[in-house]
Amino acid sequence: MHTHMLDIGGRRVRVLRWGSLGEPAVLMLHGNPDSAELWREVAERLVGCCCIAPDLPGFGASEPHSEPPTLVRMSRWTQQVVLQVQASIGVTGPWHLVLHDFGGPYGLSWAVEHPAAVRSVTLSNTLFYPSLRWHRWARIWRTPGLGELVTRWTPRWAFRRELRIGGPLLPEAHIEAAWRKITPATYAAVLALYRATDPEVFSEPIPQGGQTWVEAWRAMAGERPCQVLWGQRDPYLHPGWAEDLGVAVVVRFPQAGHWLPAEQPGPFAERLLTFIDCVELLKLSSDSASEVR
């Protein structure tokens, strides 16, 4: 694993990389309350891929946004990361996107604005649909004053208990590592994310576009190889919402909860690597056929 510190819009962003340059590029975006290390055990198993995983703004070792993280700003930030990764590290697309939790809005808002840069999409327990209804903690975090109070006074035992409820198969080491990375900046980023992401925003029109965000994504999902890998024991995102992502292929993991990539990294990586290999082979066959013609 290699660690890179990049400048994105004047703010520090940590990026982790696994694999060698020139291999199929995989962009992995985590969610709350994680860092890029959510993907460690998955990325280590993706033999033959070059995996890039940044810490989202305010998480891990990345500095926070200076303004509320709207979908437009999420897309812009992801584009800046992609450009800086290409310029500073030498990894180029098209990209296989792997998105979890709030990594979904970051990655899909970018994808619909830069479809030519996307080769495939894998979604795991994420959100990009107006049917979303917030869970109990989200409703608390979205409430001004109450969210600040709760995050300020959340003790270690309560944090650990909540991750155990949400991820019944999470290793103790993952829970402890997540707790150690929590800072006041992380909690501020959590509150900003939840307060900026009303379910209705996915039904708003894309700037300078004729479609809404969710319409553009569903149209793209019909044109690109996509799959959903879903932990069924997720208390935050209802299993039925997996279909609301508009993807035909949904693979369910009955024993896993919200943090599927960390709870079952082996099966997750096996499915993901097979999917990426299939997409790459199809692309190679298509290119060969074009040359023959």
C-alpha positions as CSV (number, residue, x, y, z in Angstrom):
1,M,0.0,0.0,0.0
2,H,1.2,3.5,-0.9
3,T,0.1,6.7,0.8
4,H,-0.1,10.0,-1.1
5,M,-1.0,13.5,0.2
6,L,-2.6,15.6,-2.5
7,D,-3.7,19.2,-2.7
8,I,-7.3,19.4,-3.7
9,G,-8.6,23.0,-4.0
10,G,-6.1,24.2,-1.4
11,R,-7.0,21.4,1.1
12,R,-5.0,18.3,2.0
13,V,-6.4,15.0,0.9
14,R,-4.9,11.6,1.8
15,V,-5.0,9.0,-1.0
16,L,-4.2,5.3,-0.5
17,R,-3.1,3.2,-3.5
18,W,-2.8,-0.6,-4.0
19,G,-1.5,-2.3,-7.1
20,S,0.6,-1.1,-10.0
21,L,0.3,1.7,-12.6
22,G,-1.2,0.6,-15.9
23,E,-3.6,-1.9,-14.4
24,P,-7.4,-1.4,-14.5
25,A,-8.1,1.7,-12.4
26,V,-10.5,1.3,-9.4
27,L,-11.8,4.3,-7.5
28,M,-13.1,3.4,-4.0
29,L,-15.1,5.9,-2.0
30,H,-16.0,5.2,1.6
31,G,-18.7,6.8,3.9
32,N,-19.5,7.6,7.5
33,P,-17.6,7.3,9.9
34,D,-14.8,5.6,7.9
35,S,-11.6,6.5,6.0
36,A,-10.0,5.0,2.9
37,E,-8.8,2.1,5.1
38,L,-12.3,0.7,4.9
39,W,-11.1,-0.7,1.6
40,R,-7.8,-2.2,2.7
41,E,-8.8,-5.9,2.8
42,V,-10.8,-5.7,-0.3
43,A,-8.1,-3.8,-2.3
44,E,-5.4,-6.2,-1.2
45,R,-7.4,-9.0,-2.9
46,L,-8.0,-7.2,-6.2
47,V,-5.0,-8.7,-7.9
48,G,-4.3,-7.1,-11.3
49,C,-6.0,-3.8,-10.4
50,C,-4.7,-0.4,-9.4
51,C,-7.0,0.7,-6.5
52,I,-7.2,4.4,-5.4
53,A,-9.0,5.3,-2.2
54,P,-9.1,8.9,-0.9
55,D,-10.3,9.9,2.5
56,L,-13.4,12.0,2.0
57,P,-13.3,15.6,3.2
58,G,-13.2,15.8,7.0
59,F,-12.5,12.1,7.3
60,G,-9.3,10.2,8.0
61,A,-6.4,12.6,7.2
62,S,-8.3,14.8,4.7
63,E,-9.2,18.4,5.5
64,P,-12.9,19.3,5.4
65,H,-14.9,21.2,2.8
66,S,-15.1,24.9,3.4
67,E,-18.7,25.0,2.2
68,P,-21.7,22.6,2.6
69,P,-21.2,19.4,0.6
70,T,-23.9,19.7,-2.1
71,L,-24.0,17.2,-5.0
72,V,-22.4,19.8,-7.2
73,R,-19.5,20.2,-4.8
74,M,-19.2,16.5,-4.3
75,S,-18.9,16.0,-8.0
76,R,-16.4,18.8,-8.3
77,W,-14.3,17.4,-5.5
78,T,-14.3,13.9,-7.0
79,Q,-13.2,15.4,-10.4
80,Q,-10.4,17.2,-8.7
81,V,-9.2,14.0,-7.0
82,V,-9.3,12.1,-10.3
83,L,-7.3,14.9,-12.1
84,Q,-4.8,15.1,-9.3
85,V,-4.4,11.3,-9.1
86,Q,-3.6,11.3,-12.8
87,A,-1.2,14.2,-12.6
88,S,0.6,13.3,-9.4
89,I,0.4,9.5,-9.2
90,G,0.0,8.6,-12.9
91,V,-3.2,6.5,-12.6
92,T,-5.6,7.2,-15.4
93,G,-9.1,5.9,-16.2
94,P,-11.6,4.9,-17.3
95,W,-12.5,4.0,-13.7
96,H,-14.3,1.1,-12.1
97,L,-16.2,2.9,-9.3
98,V,-16.7,1.1,-6.0
99,L,-19.0,3.2,-3.7
100,H,-20.2,2.7,-0.1
101,D,-22.5,4.8,2.0
102,F,-21.8,8.6,1.3
103,G,-19.3,7.5,-1.2
104,G,-22.3,6.9,-3.4
105,P,-23.4,10.6,-3.7
106,Y,-19.7,11.6,-4.2
107,G,-19.1,9.1,-6.9
108,L,-22.5,9.0,-8.7
109,S,-22.8,12.8,-8.9
110,W,-19.4,12.8,-10.6
111,A,-20.2,9.8,-12.8
112,V,-23.3,11.4,-14.3
113,E,-21.4,14.5,-15.1
114,H,-18.4,12.6,-16.5
115,P,-19.8,9.4,-18.0
116,A,-16.9,8.8,-20.4
117,A,-14.6,8.4,-17.5
118,V,-16.5,5.5,-16.0
119,R,-16.1,1.9,-17.0
120,S,-18.3,0.2,-14.4
121,V,-20.0,0.9,-11.1
122,T,-20.3,-1.2,-8.0
123,L,-22.6,0.1,-5.2
124,S,-22.8,-1.2,-1.6
125,N,-25.3,0.0,1.0
126,T,-25.4,3.5,-0.4
127,L,-27.9,6.3,-1.3
128,F,-28.9,8.1,-4.4
129,Y,-32.7,7.9,-4.5
130,P,-35.5,10.3,-3.3
131,S,-37.3,7.4,-1.6
132,L,-34.6,7.6,1.2
133,R,-36.0,8.0,4.7
134,W,-33.4,8.9,7.4
135,H,-32.7,6.6,10.3
136,R,-32.8,7.7,14.0
137,W,-29.1,8.9,14.2
138,A,-29.4,10.8,10.9
139,R,-32.5,12.6,12.2
140,I,-30.5,13.6,15.3
141,W,-27.5,14.7,13.4
142,R,-29.6,16.8,11.0
143,T,-31.1,18.7,13.9
144,P,-29.1,21.9,14.7
145,G,-27.9,22.0,18.3
146,L,-28.9,18.4,19.1
147,G,-26.5,17.0,16.5
148,E,-23.6,19.0,18.0
149,L,-24.5,18.0,21.5
150,V,-24.7,14.3,20.7
151,T,-21.5,14.1,18.7
152,R,-19.6,16.1,21.3
153,W,-20.6,13.7,24.1
154,T,-20.6,10.3,22.3
155,P,-18.4,8.0,24.5
156,R,-16.3,5.2,23.1
157,W,-18.6,2.5,24.4
158,A,-21.6,4.0,22.6
159,F,-19.7,4.4,19.4
160,R,-18.5,0.8,19.5
161,R,-22.0,-0.5,20.4
162,E,-23.6,1.4,17.4
163,L,-21.0,0.0,14.9
164,R,-21.6,-3.5,16.3
165,I,-25.4,-3.1,15.8
166,G,-24.9,-1.7,12.3
167,G,-22.2,-4.2,11.3
168,P,-22.7,-7.5,13.1
169,L,-19.7,-9.1,11.4
170,L,-17.3,-6.1,11.8
171,P,-13.9,-7.1,13.3
172,E,-13.1,-5.6,16.6
173,A,-9.9,-4.1,15.1
174,H,-12.0,-2.2,12.5
175,I,-14.3,-0.7,15.1
176,E,-11.3,0.3,17.3
177,A,-9.5,1.8,14.3
178,A,-12.6,3.8,13.3
179,W,-12.9,5.2,16.8
180,R,-9.3,6.3,17.0
181,K,-9.7,8.3,13.7
182,I,-12.7,10.2,15.0
183,T,-11.9,13.9,15.5
184,P,-14.0,17.1,16.0
185,A,-13.5,17.7,12.3
186,T,-14.9,14.3,11.5
187,Y,-18.0,15.0,13.5
188,A,-18.4,18.4,11.8
189,A,-18.1,16.7,8.4
190,V,-20.8,14.1,9.4
191,L,-23.2,16.8,10.5
192,A,-22.5,18.8,7.3
193,L,-23.1,15.8,5.1
194,Y,-26.4,14.8,6.6
195,R,-27.7,18.4,6.7
196,A,-26.8,19.0,3.1
197,T,-28.3,15.7,1.8
198,D,-32.1,16.0,1.8
199,P,-33.6,13.0,-0.1
200,E,-35.2,15.6,-2.4
201,V,-31.8,16.8,-3.7
202,F,-31.6,13.7,-5.9
203,S,-34.7,14.8,-7.8
204,E,-33.3,18.3,-8.5
205,P,-32.0,19.1,-12.0
206,I,-28.3,18.9,-12.8
207,P,-26.9,22.3,-13.4
208,Q,-26.8,23.0,-17.2
209,G,-28.6,19.6,-17.8
210,G,-32.1,18.6,-18.7
211,Q,-32.3,15.7,-16.3
212,T,-32.4,15.3,-12.5
213,W,-29.6,13.7,-10.8
214,V,-31.5,10.4,-10.3
215,E,-32.8,10.4,-13.8
216,A,-29.3,10.9,-15.2
217,W,-27.9,8.1,-13.0
218,R,-30.6,5.6,-13.9
219,A,-30.1,6.3,-17.6
220,M,-26.4,5.8,-17.1
221,A,-27.0,2.5,-15.2
222,G,-28.7,1.2,-18.3
223,E,-25.7,1.9,-20.4
224,R,-22.8,0.8,-18.1
225,P,-22.0,-2.4,-16.4
226,C,-23.3,-2.0,-12.8
227,Q,-24.0,-4.1,-9.8
228,V,-25.2,-3.7,-6.2
229,L,-23.7,-5.7,-3.4
230,W,-25.9,-5.2,-0.3
231,G,-25.6,-6.3,3.3
232,Q,-29.1,-7.3,4.3
233,R,-28.8,-6.6,8.1
234,D,-28.3,-2.9,7.6
235,P,-30.4,-1.0,10.2
236,Y,-29.8,2.4,8.4
237,L,-30.6,1.7,4.8
238,H,-33.6,-0.6,4.1
239,P,-32.9,-3.7,2.0
240,G,-35.7,-2.7,-0.4
241,W,-33.8,0.5,-1.3
242,A,-31.2,-1.6,-3.1
243,E,-33.7,-1.8,-6.0
244,D,-34.2,2.0,-5.8
245,L,-30.7,2.4,-7.1
246,G,-32.0,1.4,-10.5
247,V,-29.5,-1.4,-11.1
248,A,-30.6,-4.7,-12.6
249,V,-28.0,-6.9,-10.8
250,V,-28.4,-7.0,-7.0
251,V,-26.4,-9.5,-4.9
252,R,-27.5,-9.8,-1.3
253,F,-25.3,-10.9,1.6
254,P,-27.8,-12.2,4.3
255,Q,-25.4,-12.1,7.3
256,A,-23.7,-8.8,6.7
257,G,-24.9,-5.4,7.8
258,H,-24.1,-1.8,6.7
259,W,-20.3,-2.3,6.4
260,L,-20.3,-5.2,3.9
261,P,-16.7,-4.4,2.5
262,A,-15.3,-4.7,6.0
263,E,-17.6,-7.4,7.3
264,Q,-17.1,-9.9,4.5
265,P,-14.1,-8.6,2.5
266,G,-13.3,-12.0,1.0
267,P,-16.6,-12.6,-0.7
268,F,-17.0,-8.9,-1.6
269,A,-13.6,-8.8,-3.3
270,E,-14.2,-12.1,-5.1
271,R,-17.4,-10.9,-6.6
272,L,-15.9,-7.5,-7.4
273,L,-12.8,-8.9,-9.1
274,T,-14.9,-11.3,-11.2
275,F,-17.1,-8.4,-12.2
276,I,-14.1,-6.2,-13.2
277,D,-12.4,-9.0,-15.1
278,C,-15.6,-9.6,-17.0
279,V,-16.0,-5.9,-17.9
280,E,-12.3,-5.7,-19.0
281,L,-12.6,-8.8,-21.2
282,L,-15.8,-7.5,-22.8
283,K,-14.0,-4.2,-23.5
284,L,-11.0,-6.0,-25.0
285,S,-13.3,-8.1,-27.2
286,S,-15.2,-5.0,-28.3
287,D,-11.9,-3.3,-29.2
288,S,-10.7,-6.3,-31.1
289,A,-13.9,-6.5,-33.1
290,S,-13.7,-2.9,-34.0
291,E,-10.1,-3.3,-35.3
292,V,-11.2,-6.2,-37.5
293,R,-14.0,-4.2,-39.0
